[in-house]
Amino acid sequence: MRCLVAVALAVAACSSQTQGSSSPASAGNGGAAGASGGKGGSAGSAAGRSAGGRAGAAGESGAPGESGAAGESGGGGAPGGALRFSGTATADFEPGGEGGAGGESAFPPIDHVECSFYGELLDVMENDAGGLSGVAIGEVFRNIYSGDQRWEFSAFIAGPATLTLLADDRVEFRAVGEQPAGAKPFWRELEVLSGTAVGPSSYEGAWTCASLDQNEPGFPDVGHEAQGTWELGPSP
C-alpha cells in the first residue's frame, strides 16, 4: 500500500501560504488570480477521480425535449453558459535517472509522476474575434511517487479566464492567471495551454506538467516533467 504525504496549500491572489507545512508555500505561485484556496488531498481525492463524473446525469434529462432542437444550434458556448475543462499527465522514471534531488541520500528517487486538473468555465461569453471569456473555478494536482511513498500538491484556482482563437483553428486557453517571472515551473506551464478547436465550443491540446522546483525532504520535487493532454468543452 502506498503511503501518502499530504501537502496543504492556501491560495489567494496569485500568492500562496502554508497551512501547517512550510514545504509547499514556496512551491506555487497561487494558481490563479483570486484563487479560493488549496488543500492537500488524501489518496481518495486525486484530481482525475472527481473530474469526470460530476453533473453528467443532469444533461440527460434534456433528451425528451426533441421539440427544442432549434435551440441546439447555439452550442455549448452560448452567452452565460458553462464549459468544463480537464487535463491529465503521467510519466515514469528510472531510479537515479532524470531530475530529482541531486543524488543526495536524504531524498528518495522519484519513479512516477501523475498530474491533473479540472474545473468549469462559468458565465461564458463569446467575443467578436471568436474567442471566449468567463470565470474559471477548479483544482490542480501534482503527485510524485517513490516506491510506496506519495507526495501530493493541490491548489484551488478561481478567477478570470480566456480562450483566444488564433489562425488555423489554434487556440490559447488561460485559466490560472498571469504568472510572474519568478513563478515555479509548474505554474508557468499551466499559464497558457495551447491547442486547437475540434468542434462547436470544443477544444483540446497538449501540456507539460512541470515540477514545483522544491528540493526539500518534505516535498522532493525537482525536474521530472510529465506530458499530457487537456480539453475544454460542454459538460457531458
C-alpha angles and dihedrals in degrees: 000000000000118000116226125218103193121209120205122207133178115204128198132160097340094312132096137220132186127244106205096330132074096199103082097037093087092036100077139040093216103272101243141009108271093011111178098222145285141248144192106243129212124241090274096053103065113142104248091053093067096031100080111039106054124113096345095126093055092065092053091064089072093067097094091058096085090145088068094064092120090067092058091076088074091074127203094299099067114143111278093015131122136240130192126228131191142159141186136193133178138177138175125213137194112242109261091018128107123008120327130122103333094262094292112151091225090071122067119231111257113228104170139028129193124183133176144159136189139174148127132271104218133193090022116198127182118221130211092263092059095256129123137233133188145121118296120211121176149097138266128209138192120184123185124191137202111179106299095350126094132187119195130198120189136169136177118236125203132160146077116336134186139191114205120202114218133180121302092022092294117149141191118211119200118187108142102061131251109310121218123237092261096052118132117260090251092063096039091058091049095048095084121021112194122207147124138265109255101174144337106330089343126121137167140177148146129279141180122233103211128189129270087237095232119147099189133120091238092056114009099189116147122138118339103125122193126206121218149144136258136197140193123195148112116322112264 
